[in-house]
Amino acid sequence: MKLLASNYDGTLCYGEKVMEEDSQAITEWQNAGNLFVIVTGRSKESLDKYLERDGLHPDYIVTNNGSVIFDSKGNLLKKDCLDYVTAIDTIYIAKQTEGVASYVVNDGLHRHRIVVNDKIRDVRYPTMKEDLSEEEVMNLTEYSQIVLSMANSDLASEMAEEFNLFFSENIEAYANNYCVDIVAKHVSKGTGLEYVAMYADVDMDDVYVIGNLKKDVSMLEITQNRYAFFTSPEEIKQMCEKEYTSVGELVKEIL
């Protein structure tokens, strides 16, 4: 049995939706007795509607950059949370920092958005409604991920560097285009995928990974069977065995 893991946005979903030929290839992969895993920075709540739309039924989903892991039936297998004090400090900093449009907290199952500056165009969460007050958000007991939506990608990179510098013992901050994804220390897409491989009893030699983002590096590094999506930055292409224009193209070669 083999396991194929893919990043979602920008790899499996390149454009507005997953291509039909990719969905069909993944189904063939699973019908042959193999496992398919989506590893994403998204929450399960934001991913589910797209999986249904595209006819995808992954065997496991690693969400929130490795913080929260689900099986094919939606059962929660593992959840890592930020230290509460650090989470509140993160929210406070977001409120005081120029260039933050909004922040979104995720408790592992649900996400909640708070607008920080409505004068900044919120590229990441333009239509997401506020369903809790800020007081209610700060009274939550668990935070698996906090996402800061920034005015531009340069600010996101700078903010991620600052968080990793000043909270180095407690968090991992990942710049992701206009966003900063913040999770607990030692949590990554790589740790999430390693957990799935161990849980499913799949040897690492039988794990195949494809991605396109810098934050995909941690999961690409766990196996020699690593592949880059063709839009990946050069540093990712150089560490990978080969690059592909679609997940379906990769499936046809390794099936």
Residue, then its C-alpha position, 0 to 999 in steps of 0.5 A: m500500500k502506498l500513500l500519496a499526499s498533496n497540498y490543496d491550494g495551488t497544487l491539487c486545486y490550481g485555479e478555481k477548482v480541481m480538474e476532473e482528470d485529477s479527481q479521476a486519477i485520485t479515485e483510481w489510485q484509491n481503488a487500487g488500494n492506496l491512500f490519498v491524503i490532503v495536507t493543507g493550511r485550511s481548516k476542515e470547515s473551509l475545505d469540506k465544501y470544495l471536496e464535495r464539489d470536486g468529488l474528492h474523498p481523501d482517506y485522511i485530511v491534515t488541516n491547519n498546517g498540521s495542527v488538526i488531523f481527520d480520517s475519511k469519516g471526519n473523525l478527529l484523530k489528533k489536535d495540537c493547540l497553541d498555549y493559551v497565553t501565547a494565543i491571547d498575546t498573538i491576538y493582542i499584537a494583531k490588534q495593535t499592528e498596522g497592516v492587519a486586516s483581520y484575524v481568524v482563530n480556529d479551535g480545530l473544528h470551527r473558525h471565527r473572524i474578527v476585523v481589525n481594520d476595515k480600511i484594509r482590503d481583506v484579500r484572504y477573507p473578503t466574504m467571511k462573516e463575523d459570527l462571534s464578538e471579540e470577547e467571545v473569541m478571546n474566551l475560547t479555550e482552544y486555538s489550533q491555529i490563528v491566521l493574520s490576514m495582512a495588507n500585502s505579502d511583504l508584510a506577511s513575511e515580515m510579520a512571520e519572521e517577527f513572530n518566529l523571533f519573539f515567540s520562538e519557544n512557543i509557535e511556528a509562524y508560516a508566511n502564506n501569501y497575504c497571510v501569517d499562519i500561526v500554530a504551536k511549536h513543532v507543528s507543521k505539515g510534515t509532522g502531521l503527515e508523519y502522524v498519518a503515515m504512522y497511524a495508517d501503518v505505511d512505510m515512509d518509503d511508500v509515501y509520495v508527496i507533492g507541493n508548491l509552497k515554502k511551508d510544504v517543505s516540511m512534508l516534502e522532507i520526510t520522504q525521498n519520493r518528493y515532487a514539485f508542482f510546476t509553479s513551485p519556487e526554484e528552491i523547492k524544485q531543486m529539492c524534489e525528484k521531478e516536477y509535474t503539471s498536475v497531481g493526476e500526471l504524478v499518479k499515472e507514473i507512480l500507480 
